[in-house]
Amino acid sequence: MPSFLGMPLIAWIQIIVGTGVVLFALIKFLRRPRKKETDGYLIRDVHVIVGDGSELFHQNVLIKNGAIRTVSGEAIEDVAAAVIDGTGFTLMPGLIDSHVHIQGGFSCHNEEESDGFLREKIPQIFSEGVLPYGITTIKDLDAPKHFIYKLRDKLKSGEFTGPELLIVGPNFTAPGGHPASTLGSNSPWAKAEMAIEVSTPEQVSEGIRELKKAGVDFLKFTYQGGDYWYFDEKRTIRKIDRELMRQIIREGKENGLNATAHVFYYDDVKELLEAGIYGIEHGILDRDIEPGDPIIALWKESGARFVPTVNAMTYEKDPARLTHSLHNLKVLYDAGIPIAMGTDSMLESMTGEIEHKELAYYVEAGLSPMQAIVLATKNGAEHLGIAERKGLVKEGMEADLILLEKDPAEDISNIQFIDKVFRKGCLVFSQKAISSYDIPDYTYPEGVSMLEYRKSGDTETRHVDVSGYAEKGEITQSLLRDGATWSEETFQVERNLSCARWQYKRPSDQTDLIAQKDGGTIKLSGTFKGKSQNKTFKIGDGLWYQMMDMSMPAFIASEEKQIVFYSIGTGNNRGAMGLGEFSAEKVGEETIEVNGKPYDCVKISFVLTAFSWAWTGFYWYEKKSGQLVQAGEKGKNAEKNGYQLFDVN
């Protein structure tokens, strides 16, 4: 075989061919279409609510490296930024809640349980119940100290994604004061973690040293004594000594820690203002104040800031406190007192809808929607001492932003129409499409016109009349207590039992509501507990199962294993008058006996998707007819029965 330079010719041919293949592959790789690398976001042609009461139109906003790089009416080009069409949308600063409680000690009685809550629940709470509502900064006013310190560190390190967190640590109080004798009453661990009980100047100084070493942002103490309703139990709490109150304020300032105070009464607020308090939480709730009241001049002179927490007053035993809160908020606002939004929300059991309700209360008090927004943005940042980097849509500010489908400055209820949320320039929430399902038409069994349900050992009865469904698509439900009608509902439903129109009456507390589906929204009007309602909820093509458990027969007949549906709350909890998102899942089949009769059933579980860990309902439906046979819920140690089918005719 011929050779060249000592190598066979065939070897040279193999080398040349191999080199050619490698070069061809390398050229193809270098010339491949490359995936565009994105760096930041460019929102084009968007309406901007600045946060200081002003607004801009047809703006282009460039977000880079966690900050707002440019806000301009002129065109911006940035090939690396992901482009978002903001036409018809509104961009505003993220909401700042200056008064929340992330963990209140209700469900955690030791550090192990608290750590489990931190590890297992907090990421979900932030991703489902906080950030999607546009809340990007919070100040925690009391939580178990080891919990809140660990959470702060996880947020700062980036291990957890959530809002920026500022903290106060455990609260100063008198021995036997709030929260020692309230939140800490059922757990010695929670009491030690959440309260610093002081009766001497030495204890105050020691507590401030401890909190400064822990790196808290503010101090908080309770300045209230006397009767105190802790849920349904009246207790007597002690108020901290006046001189110790002054010492906390004074020594706090000396250590770079401004103090804020839980307070309900006029005279106590006056003493706090005279002592130089930085922040007033809750406010004057025992009387109305008028523009000429001398406390207003004192308040202005002191420079103290105010966090009103109006929505929390809806759960006070004395309804006058809500009335005073609303009235005094407007008087203080008109007087120029610096006010920041706070809700007193308990994040372990509530969603960010509470912040939206709080803003609605500010408007009800007499503020304009734009004025309410300023309280939750610019004013909140000023109150927390972070105004140099937060609270405004302005060049150089951190990019904590909300992009909305509708303008909340026109109607504060539009705050619910959130499309995207940014936290330090990162997209932390983007509105998911509302799911639609193939749910077949449902027909009630022949001869069924009325269903009656009762609770074992209870005087509550439900009557569900389906006689008008076949011809008119109408179903009515009455709830009886002690034999008397307590509430009445009329549902106009589609053939898959999704609601088109709903009327609800409860005369005992002046509740009279009408809700109508209008395209992709539900429009609600009327009164709830005597209070006027005018709300719009986005639902798209989703299932409006206002009848809740009575809507499931159509789901039973479908091929779907799990669905998401929506229902408007009417109870006494903080979901009232909000559109809740629920998930229903077929979890198995069981034969159960009710009133001596066996039923072969499909078992369905319900959860509130924002807090799937907090509540689970169980419902059993007869496989053949699809009728509800029994309802219950998941208790701490076992399933608890609720309504059971009593009669069908």
C-alpha positions as CSV (number, residue, x, y, z in Angstrom):
1,M,0.0,0.0,0.0
2,P,1.4,3.5,-0.9
3,S,2.7,5.5,2.0
4,F,3.5,9.2,2.7
5,L,5.9,10.4,5.3
6,G,6.1,7.0,6.7
7,M,2.2,6.6,7.1
8,P,0.0,4.5,4.9
9,L,-2.2,6.5,2.5
10,I,-5.4,5.1,4.0
11,A,-4.4,6.6,7.4
12,W,-3.9,10.0,5.9
13,I,-7.4,9.7,4.2
14,Q,-9.0,8.8,7.6
15,I,-7.3,11.8,9.3
16,I,-8.4,14.2,6.6
17,V,-12.0,12.9,6.6
18,G,-12.2,13.0,10.4
19,T,-10.8,16.6,10.5
20,G,-13.4,17.6,7.9
21,V,-16.3,16.2,10.0
22,V,-15.1,18.0,13.1
23,L,-14.7,21.3,11.3
24,F,-18.1,20.9,9.8
25,A,-19.7,20.3,13.2
26,L,-17.8,23.2,14.7
27,I,-19.0,25.6,12.0
28,K,-22.6,24.4,12.4
29,F,-22.3,24.9,16.2
30,L,-20.9,28.4,15.8
31,R,-23.5,29.4,13.3
32,R,-26.5,28.0,15.2
33,P,-29.4,30.3,16.0
34,R,-28.8,31.4,19.6
35,K,-31.5,31.7,22.2
36,K,-31.9,35.3,23.2
37,E,-30.5,36.0,26.7
38,T,-32.9,38.2,28.6
39,D,-31.7,40.8,31.1
40,G,-34.5,42.8,32.8
41,Y,-37.9,43.9,31.5
42,L,-39.1,46.6,29.2
43,I,-42.7,47.6,29.8
44,R,-44.0,49.6,26.8
45,D,-46.8,52.2,26.6
46,V,-48.0,51.7,30.2
47,H,-50.1,54.0,32.5
48,V,-48.0,54.7,35.6
49,I,-49.3,55.5,39.1
50,V,-46.2,57.0,40.6
51,G,-47.1,56.4,44.3
52,D,-47.0,60.1,45.3
53,G,-50.5,60.9,44.0
54,S,-49.3,61.7,40.5
55,E,-49.6,59.6,37.3
56,L,-48.0,59.4,33.9
57,F,-49.4,58.1,30.6
58,H,-47.9,56.2,27.7
59,Q,-44.7,55.5,29.5
60,N,-41.9,53.1,28.7
61,V,-40.3,51.6,31.9
62,L,-37.0,49.7,31.8
63,I,-36.2,47.4,34.7
64,K,-32.5,46.4,35.1
65,N,-30.5,44.7,37.9
66,G,-33.4,44.9,40.3
67,A,-34.0,48.6,39.9
68,I,-36.1,50.9,37.7
69,R,-33.5,52.1,35.2
70,T,-35.6,54.4,33.0
71,V,-39.1,55.9,33.0
72,S,-39.7,57.8,29.8
73,G,-42.4,58.9,27.3
74,E,-39.7,58.4,24.6
75,A,-39.0,55.1,23.0
76,I,-36.5,52.8,24.8
77,E,-34.5,50.1,23.0
78,D,-32.8,47.3,25.0
79,V,-32.2,44.1,23.0
80,A,-31.5,42.1,26.2
81,A,-34.7,43.1,28.0
82,A,-37.9,41.0,27.8
83,V,-40.6,43.2,26.3
84,I,-44.0,43.5,27.9
85,D,-46.8,45.3,26.1
86,G,-48.3,47.6,28.7
87,T,-51.0,49.1,26.5
88,G,-54.2,49.4,28.5
89,F,-52.4,48.3,31.7
90,T,-51.4,50.3,34.8
91,L,-48.0,50.0,36.6
92,M,-47.8,51.0,40.3
93,P,-45.4,50.5,43.2
94,G,-45.8,47.3,45.2
95,L,-48.0,47.5,48.3
96,I,-46.4,48.0,51.7
97,D,-48.2,46.6,54.7
98,S,-46.9,48.2,57.9
99,H,-48.7,45.9,60.3
100,V,-48.9,42.2,59.9
101,H,-48.4,39.1,62.0
102,I,-46.9,36.2,60.2
103,Q,-47.1,33.6,62.9
104,G,-49.3,34.3,65.9
105,G,-48.6,31.4,68.1
106,F,-52.0,29.8,67.5
107,S,-50.7,26.6,65.7
108,C,-47.2,26.4,67.2
109,H,-46.5,25.6,70.8
110,N,-42.8,24.9,70.7
111,E,-39.8,25.6,68.5
112,E,-40.0,22.3,66.6
113,E,-43.6,23.1,65.5
114,S,-42.6,26.6,64.6
115,D,-39.6,25.4,62.5
116,G,-42.0,23.0,60.7
117,F,-44.4,25.9,60.0
118,L,-41.4,28.0,58.7
119,R,-40.1,25.2,56.5
120,E,-43.4,23.7,55.2
121,K,-45.9,26.6,55.1
122,I,-44.1,29.9,54.7
123,P,-42.9,29.4,51.0
124,Q,-46.5,28.6,50.0
125,I,-48.0,31.5,52.0
126,F,-45.7,33.9,50.3
127,S,-46.1,32.4,46.8
128,E,-49.9,32.0,47.0
129,G,-51.2,34.4,49.6
130,V,-48.9,37.4,49.6
131,L,-46.9,38.1,46.4
132,P,-49.9,37.4,44.0
133,Y,-51.7,40.2,45.7
134,G,-49.0,42.8,45.0
135,I,-47.6,42.9,48.6
136,T,-43.9,43.4,48.3
137,T,-42.9,44.8,51.7
138,I,-44.2,43.9,55.2
139,K,-43.5,44.9,58.7
140,D,-44.1,42.1,61.3
141,L,-45.4,43.5,64.6
142,D,-45.0,40.4,66.7
143,A,-44.2,36.8,66.0
144,P,-42.2,34.1,68.0
145,K,-38.7,35.6,68.0
146,H,-36.8,32.5,66.9
147,F,-39.2,32.1,64.0
148,I,-39.1,35.7,62.8
149,Y,-35.3,35.9,63.1
150,K,-34.9,32.7,61.0
151,L,-37.4,33.9,58.4
152,R,-35.7,37.3,58.1
153,D,-32.3,35.5,57.4
154,K,-33.8,33.2,54.9
155,L,-35.4,36.0,53.0
156,K,-32.2,38.1,53.0
157,S,-30.1,35.2,51.8
158,G,-32.5,34.4,49.0
159,E,-33.3,30.9,50.3
160,F,-36.9,32.0,50.5
161,T,-38.7,34.2,47.9
162,G,-41.1,36.7,49.5
163,P,-41.7,40.3,50.4
164,E,-39.1,42.5,52.1
165,L,-39.5,41.9,55.8
166,L,-38.9,44.4,58.7
167,I,-39.4,43.2,62.3
168,V,-39.9,44.4,65.8
169,G,-39.2,41.2,67.7
170,P,-41.1,40.4,70.9
171,N,-43.4,43.1,72.3
172,F,-42.8,45.0,75.6
173,T,-45.8,44.7,77.9
174,A,-46.8,44.7,81.6
175,P,-46.9,41.4,83.5
176,G,-50.2,40.0,82.5
177,G,-50.6,42.4,79.6
178,H,-51.2,41.8,75.9
179,P,-49.8,39.6,74.2
180,A,-48.4,37.7,77.3
181,S,-51.9,36.9,78.6
182,T,-53.6,36.6,75.2
183,L,-51.4,35.1,72.4
184,G,-49.2,33.5,75.0
185,S,-52.0,32.2,77.2
186,N,-52.1,28.7,75.7
187,S,-48.4,28.2,75.3
188,P,-45.5,29.0,77.7
189,W,-43.2,28.8,74.7
190,A,-45.2,31.4,72.7
191,K,-45.5,33.7,75.7
192,A,-41.7,33.7,76.2
193,E,-41.1,34.1,72.5
194,M,-43.6,37.0,71.9
195,A,-43.6,39.1,75.0
196,I,-41.1,40.9,77.2
197,E,-42.9,41.5,80.5
198,V,-41.4,44.5,82.3
199,S,-42.1,46.0,85.7
200,T,-38.7,47.7,86.3
201,P,-36.4,50.1,84.5
202,E,-33.7,47.4,84.5
203,Q,-35.9,45.0,82.6
204,V,-36.7,47.6,80.0
205,S,-33.0,48.3,79.4
206,E,-32.2,44.6,79.2
207,G,-35.0,44.0,76.7
208,I,-33.8,46.9,74.5
209,R,-30.2,45.5,74.6
210,E,-31.5,42.1,73.6
211,L,-33.5,43.4,70.7
212,K,-30.8,45.7,69.4
213,K,-28.4,42.7,69.4
214,A,-30.9,40.7,67.5
215,G,-31.0,43.4,64.8
216,V,-34.7,44.4,64.9
217,D,-35.8,47.4,62.9
218,F,-38.3,48.9,65.5
219,L,-39.6,48.4,69.0
220,K,-43.2,47.8,69.8
221,F,-45.1,47.8,73.1
222,T,-48.7,47.5,74.2
223,Y,-50.2,50.6,75.9
224,Q,-53.6,49.3,76.8
225,G,-55.3,48.0,80.0
226,G,-58.6,46.9,81.2
227,D,-61.1,44.6,79.5
228,Y,-59.9,42.9,76.3
229,W,-61.8,40.5,74.1
230,Y,-59.5,37.6,73.1
231,F,-61.7,36.0,70.5
232,D,-64.9,35.1,72.4
233,E,-63.4,35.4,75.9
234,K,-63.3,38.6,77.9
235,R,-60.0,39.1,79.8
236,T,-58.5,41.8,81.9
237,I,-55.1,42.9,80.8
238,R,-52.6,45.2,82.5
239,K,-51.1,48.3,81.0
240,I,-47.4,49.0,81.2
241,D,-46.4,51.7,83.7
242,R,-46.3,55.2,82.3
243,E,-42.7,55.8,83.3
244,L,-41.6,52.6,81.7
245,M,-43.5,53.5,78.5
246,R,-41.4,56.8,78.4
247,Q,-38.2,54.9,79.0
248,I,-38.9,52.5,76.1
249,I,-39.4,55.4,73.8
250,R,-36.4,57.3,75.1
251,E,-33.9,54.5,75.3
252,G,-35.1,53.1,72.0
253,K,-34.2,56.4,70.2
254,E,-30.8,56.4,72.0
255,N,-30.2,53.0,70.4
256,G,-31.5,53.9,67.0
257,L,-34.8,52.1,67.4
258,N,-38.0,54.0,67.0
259,A,-40.9,52.7,69.1
260,T,-44.5,52.0,68.0
261,A,-47.4,51.3,70.3
262,H,-50.6,49.2,70.2
263,V,-53.2,51.5,71.6
264,F,-57.0,51.8,71.5
265,Y,-58.0,54.8,73.7
266,Y,-57.9,58.6,73.4
267,D,-56.2,59.3,76.8
268,D,-53.5,56.7,76.1
269,V,-52.8,58.1,72.7
270,K,-52.4,61.5,74.2
271,E,-49.9,60.2,76.7
272,L,-47.9,58.5,74.0
273,L,-47.8,61.6,71.8
274,E,-46.6,63.7,74.8
275,A,-43.9,61.1,75.4
276,G,-42.6,61.4,71.8
277,I,-43.8,58.1,70.3
278,Y,-42.9,57.3,66.7
279,G,-45.8,55.2,65.7
280,I,-49.4,54.7,66.7
281,E,-51.0,51.3,65.9
282,H,-54.8,51.0,65.6
283,G,-55.5,54.5,67.1
284,I,-58.4,56.2,68.9
285,L,-61.2,53.7,69.0
286,D,-63.3,54.7,72.0
287,R,-64.7,58.0,70.5
288,D,-64.9,60.1,67.4
289,I,-62.6,63.1,67.2
290,E,-63.4,66.2,65.3
291,P,-61.1,68.6,63.4
292,G,-60.8,71.0,66.3
293,D,-59.9,68.4,68.9
294,P,-56.7,69.5,70.7
295,I,-55.2,66.0,70.2
296,I,-54.8,66.8,66.5
297,A,-52.5,69.8,67.2
298,L,-50.5,67.6,69.7
299,W,-50.3,64.8,67.1
300,K,-49.0,67.2,64.4
301,E,-46.5,68.7,66.7
302,S,-45.2,65.3,67.8
303,G,-44.7,64.1,64.2
304,A,-46.0,60.6,65.1
305,R,-47.0,58.3,62.3
306,F,-50.3,56.4,62.3
307,V,-51.2,52.9,61.1
308,P,-55.0,52.5,61.3
309,T,-55.7,48.7,60.6
310,V,-59.4,49.5,59.9
311,N,-60.2,46.0,58.6
312,A,-59.2,44.4,61.8
313,M,-61.9,46.4,63.6
314,T,-64.5,44.4,61.8
315,Y,-63.7,41.6,64.1
316,E,-63.9,43.5,67.4
317,K,-66.8,42.7,69.7
318,D,-67.8,46.4,69.9
319,P,-69.0,47.5,66.4
320,A,-68.5,51.1,67.4
321,R,-64.8,50.6,67.1
322,L,-65.1,50.2,63.3
323,T,-67.2,53.4,63.2
324,H,-64.7,55.4,65.2
325,S,-61.8,54.0,63.1
326,L,-63.3,55.1,59.8
327,H,-64.3,58.5,61.1
328,N,-61.0,59.3,62.8
329,L,-59.0,58.1,59.8
330,K,-60.5,60.8,57.6
331,V,-60.2,63.5,60.3
332,L,-56.5,62.7,60.8
333,Y,-55.8,62.4,57.1
334,D,-57.4,65.8,56.4
335,A,-55.3,67.3,59.3
336,G,-52.1,66.1,57.6
337,I,-51.1,63.4,60.0
338,P,-48.7,60.9,58.2
339,I,-50.6,57.7,57.7
340,A,-49.4,54.3,56.4
341,M,-51.5,51.3,55.5
342,G,-51.5,48.4,57.9
343,T,-53.9,45.5,58.2
344,D,-53.1,43.5,61.4
345,S,-53.4,40.6,59.0
346,M,-52.5,37.1,60.4
347,L,-50.7,35.6,57.4
348,E,-50.9,32.0,58.8
349,S,-54.7,32.1,58.1
350,M,-55.3,35.0,55.6
351,T,-54.4,36.0,52.1
352,G,-53.4,39.4,50.7
353,E,-57.0,40.1,49.9
354,I,-57.0,41.7,53.3
355,E,-54.7,44.5,52.1
356,H,-57.2,45.1,49.2
357,K,-60.0,45.3,51.7
358,E,-58.1,47.7,53.8
359,L,-57.7,50.1,50.9
360,A,-61.4,49.8,50.2
361,Y,-62.1,50.9,53.8
362,Y,-59.9,54.0,53.3
363,V,-62.0,54.9,50.3
364,E,-65.2,54.2,52.4
365,A,-63.8,56.6,55.0
366,G,-63.7,59.4,52.4
367,L,-60.3,59.2,50.8
368,S,-60.0,59.0,47.0
369,P,-58.6,55.8,45.5
370,M,-55.4,57.6,44.7
371,Q,-55.0,58.9,48.2
372,A,-55.5,55.4,49.6
373,I,-52.8,54.1,47.2
374,V,-50.4,56.7,48.5
375,L,-50.9,55.4,52.0
376,A,-49.9,51.9,50.8
377,T,-46.9,53.0,48.8
378,K,-45.0,56.3,49.4
379,N,-46.3,56.8,52.9
380,G,-45.6,53.2,53.8
381,A,-42.0,53.5,52.7
382,E,-41.6,56.7,54.6
383,H,-43.0,55.2,57.7
384,L,-40.6,52.2,57.5
385,G,-37.6,54.5,56.8
386,I,-37.0,53.0,53.3
387,A,-38.3,55.9,51.2
388,E,-34.9,56.4,49.5
389,R,-35.4,53.1,47.6
390,K,-39.1,52.1,47.8
391,G,-42.6,53.4,47.4
392,L,-42.4,55.1,44.0
393,V,-42.2,54.2,40.3
394,K,-39.2,56.4,39.8
395,E,-35.8,56.0,38.2
396,G,-33.3,54.5,40.7
397,M,-35.9,52.9,42.9
398,E,-36.0,49.2,43.6
399,A,-38.3,47.5,41.1
400,D,-41.0,46.3,43.4
401,L,-43.9,46.8,41.0
402,I,-47.5,45.7,40.2
403,L,-48.8,45.5,36.6
404,L,-52.6,45.6,36.6
405,E,-55.2,45.0,33.9
406,K,-57.4,47.9,35.3
407,D,-56.7,51.2,36.9
408,P,-57.1,51.2,40.7
409,A,-57.0,55.0,40.8
410,E,-60.4,55.0,39.0
411,D,-61.9,52.3,41.2
412,I,-60.0,50.9,44.2
413,S,-61.6,47.5,43.6
414,N,-59.5,47.3,40.5
415,I,-56.5,46.5,42.7
416,Q,-57.6,42.8,42.4
417,F,-56.9,42.7,38.7
418,I,-53.2,42.0,39.0
419,D,-51.4,40.6,36.0
420,K,-47.8,40.6,37.1
421,V,-45.8,41.3,40.3
422,F,-42.1,42.2,40.4
423,R,-39.9,42.0,43.4
424,K,-36.5,43.7,43.0
425,G,-36.9,43.3,39.3
426,C,-37.7,39.6,39.3
427,L,-41.0,38.4,38.1
428,V,-42.5,36.7,41.1
429,F,-46.1,36.4,39.9
430,S,-47.8,36.2,36.5
431,Q,-51.5,35.8,36.2
432,K,-52.3,32.2,35.2
433,A,-55.2,31.6,32.8
434,I,-58.4,30.6,34.5
435,S,-59.0,26.9,33.8
436,S,-62.0,25.7,31.9
437,Y,-63.3,22.2,32.0
438,D,-65.5,19.8,30.0
439,I,-68.3,19.4,32.5
440,P,-71.4,17.6,31.1
441,D,-75.0,18.7,31.5
442,Y,-76.6,17.4,34.6
443,T,-80.2,16.2,35.1
444,Y,-81.7,15.5,38.6
445,P,-83.2,12.0,39.1
446,E,-86.8,11.7,38.2
447,G,-89.1,12.5,41.1
448,V,-86.4,14.5,43.0
449,S,-87.7,18.1,43.7
450,M,-86.6,18.8,47.4
451,L,-83.6,17.7,49.4
452,E,-83.3,18.2,53.1
453,Y,-80.0,18.1,55.1
454,R,-79.5,18.2,58.8
455,K,-76.5,18.2,61.2
456,S,-76.4,15.6,63.9
457,G,-77.2,17.1,67.3
458,D,-77.8,20.5,65.7
459,T,-80.9,22.6,65.0
460,E,-79.6,23.7,61.6
461,T,-81.4,22.4,58.5
462,R,-80.9,23.0,54.8
463,H,-83.8,22.8,52.3
464,V,-82.7,22.6,48.6
465,D,-85.5,23.0,46.1
466,V,-84.6,21.8,42.6
467,S,-88.1,21.7,41.2
468,G,-87.4,24.7,38.9
469,Y,-84.2,23.4,37.5
470,A,-85.5,21.5,34.5
471,E,-87.5,24.3,33.0
472,K,-86.0,27.5,34.4
473,G,-82.5,26.5,35.5
474,E,-83.5,27.8,39.0
475,I,-82.5,26.3,42.4
476,T,-83.3,27.7,45.8
477,Q,-81.8,27.0,49.2
478,S,-83.1,27.9,52.6
479,L,-81.2,27.6,55.8
480,L,-83.2,27.2,59.0
481,R,-82.1,27.6,62.6
482,D,-84.4,26.5,65.4
483,G,-87.1,26.1,62.8
484,A,-86.9,29.7,61.6
485,T,-85.6,30.8,58.2
486,W,-82.1,32.3,58.6
487,S,-81.1,32.8,55.0
488,E,-82.6,32.3,51.5
489,E,-80.7,31.9,48.2
490,T,-81.8,31.7,44.6
491,F,-79.4,30.4,42.0
492,Q,-79.9,30.7,38.2
493,V,-77.5,28.0,36.9
494,E,-76.3,26.7,33.7
495,R,-76.7,23.0,32.9
496,N,-73.3,22.2,34.3
497,L,-74.5,23.8,37.6
498,S,-72.2,26.8,37.2
499,C,-74.0,29.9,38.4
500,A,-75.1,32.7,36.1
501,R,-77.1,34.8,38.7
502,W,-77.3,34.6,42.5
503,Q,-79.5,36.3,45.1
504,Y,-78.8,36.0,48.8
505,K,-81.0,37.3,51.7
506,R,-80.2,37.2,55.4
507,P,-82.6,39.7,57.1
508,S,-81.1,39.1,60.6
509,D,-78.1,41.3,59.8
510,Q,-79.3,43.3,56.8
511,T,-77.7,41.2,54.1
512,D,-79.3,41.4,50.7
513,L,-77.1,40.6,47.7
514,I,-77.4,40.1,43.9
515,A,-74.5,38.8,41.8
516,Q,-74.7,38.5,38.0
517,K,-72.2,37.0,35.6
518,D,-71.3,39.4,32.9
519,G,-68.9,38.0,30.3
520,G,-65.7,37.1,32.2
521,T,-66.6,38.9,35.4
522,I,-69.1,38.7,38.3
523,K,-70.8,41.9,39.3
524,L,-72.0,42.0,42.9
525,S,-74.2,44.6,44.5
526,G,-76.5,45.1,47.5
527,T,-75.7,45.1,51.2
528,F,-73.7,42.8,53.5
529,K,-74.4,43.3,57.2
530,G,-75.9,46.6,56.4
531,K,-72.9,47.8,54.4
532,S,-73.3,48.7,50.8
533,Q,-71.5,46.4,48.3
534,N,-70.4,47.1,44.7
535,K,-67.7,44.8,43.5
536,T,-66.5,43.1,40.3
537,F,-64.6,39.8,40.3
538,K,-62.6,38.4,37.4
539,I,-63.6,34.8,36.6
540,G,-63.0,34.4,32.8
541,D,-64.3,31.0,31.7
542,G,-64.0,29.6,35.2
543,L,-66.7,27.7,37.1
544,W,-68.7,29.9,39.4
545,Y,-70.0,27.2,41.7
546,Q,-71.7,29.4,44.2
547,M,-73.8,26.5,45.4
548,M,-70.5,24.9,46.5
549,D,-71.2,21.3,47.6
550,M,-74.6,21.2,45.7
551,S,-72.7,21.9,42.4
552,M,-70.6,18.7,42.5
553,P,-73.1,16.3,40.8
554,A,-72.1,17.7,37.4
555,F,-68.4,17.2,38.3
556,I,-69.2,13.6,39.5
557,A,-70.6,12.8,36.0
558,S,-67.5,14.2,34.2
559,E,-64.2,12.6,33.3
560,E,-62.3,15.3,35.3
561,K,-60.5,14.1,38.4
562,Q,-59.8,17.6,39.8
563,I,-61.2,21.0,39.1
564,V,-60.8,24.6,40.3
565,F,-63.9,26.6,41.0
566,Y,-64.9,29.9,42.5
567,S,-67.4,31.0,45.1
568,I,-68.2,34.3,46.9
569,G,-67.9,34.1,50.7
570,T,-70.8,35.1,52.9
571,G,-69.7,34.0,56.4
572,N,-68.2,35.8,59.4
573,N,-64.5,35.1,58.4
574,R,-62.2,37.4,56.5
575,G,-63.1,35.7,53.2
576,A,-66.6,37.3,53.3
577,M,-67.5,39.2,50.2
578,G,-64.4,38.0,48.4
579,L,-64.2,35.5,45.5
580,G,-62.5,32.4,46.9
581,E,-60.7,29.9,44.7
582,F,-61.3,26.3,45.6
583,S,-60.1,23.0,44.3
584,A,-62.3,19.9,44.3
585,E,-60.8,16.4,43.8
586,K,-62.2,12.9,43.5
587,V,-60.3,11.1,46.2
588,G,-61.9,7.7,46.2
589,E,-65.1,5.6,46.6
590,E,-66.7,4.5,49.8
591,T,-69.9,2.9,51.0
592,I,-71.4,4.9,53.9
593,E,-74.5,4.6,56.0
594,V,-76.7,7.6,56.6
595,N,-79.9,7.3,58.7
596,G,-79.8,3.6,58.4
597,K,-79.5,3.5,54.6
598,P,-76.3,2.4,52.8
599,Y,-75.0,4.5,49.9
600,D,-72.2,3.7,47.4
601,C,-70.5,7.1,47.1
602,V,-67.8,9.1,45.4
603,K,-65.7,11.0,47.9
604,I,-64.6,14.5,47.0
605,S,-62.2,16.8,48.9
606,F,-62.4,20.6,48.9
607,V,-59.5,23.0,49.7
608,L,-59.2,26.7,49.6
609,T,-56.3,26.9,47.1
610,A,-54.6,29.9,48.7
611,F,-54.4,28.0,52.0
612,S,-54.7,24.4,51.1
613,W,-53.1,23.4,54.4
614,A,-55.6,25.3,56.6
615,W,-58.9,23.6,55.8
616,T,-60.1,20.5,54.0
617,G,-63.8,19.7,53.5
618,F,-65.0,16.2,52.5
619,Y,-68.2,15.4,50.7
620,W,-69.8,12.1,49.8
621,Y,-72.0,11.8,46.7
622,E,-74.1,8.8,45.6
623,K,-72.4,7.3,42.5
624,K,-75.7,6.6,40.6
625,S,-77.6,9.9,41.2
626,G,-74.7,12.3,42.0
627,Q,-76.6,13.6,45.0
628,L,-74.9,14.9,48.1
629,V,-75.3,12.4,51.0
630,Q,-72.9,13.6,53.7
631,A,-70.6,16.5,54.3
632,G,-67.7,16.9,56.8
633,E,-64.3,18.3,57.3
634,K,-60.8,17.2,58.4
635,G,-60.4,17.7,62.1
636,K,-57.2,17.6,64.0
637,N,-57.3,13.9,64.6
638,A,-60.2,12.6,62.6
639,E,-62.9,13.5,60.0
640,K,-65.9,15.4,61.5
641,N,-69.3,15.0,60.0
642,G,-71.5,17.9,59.0
643,Y,-74.7,17.9,57.0
644,Q,-76.3,14.5,56.2
645,L,-79.1,13.8,53.8
646,F,-82.3,13.5,55.8
647,D,-85.1,13.4,53.2
648,V,-85.6,13.4,49.5
649,N,-89.0,14.0,47.8
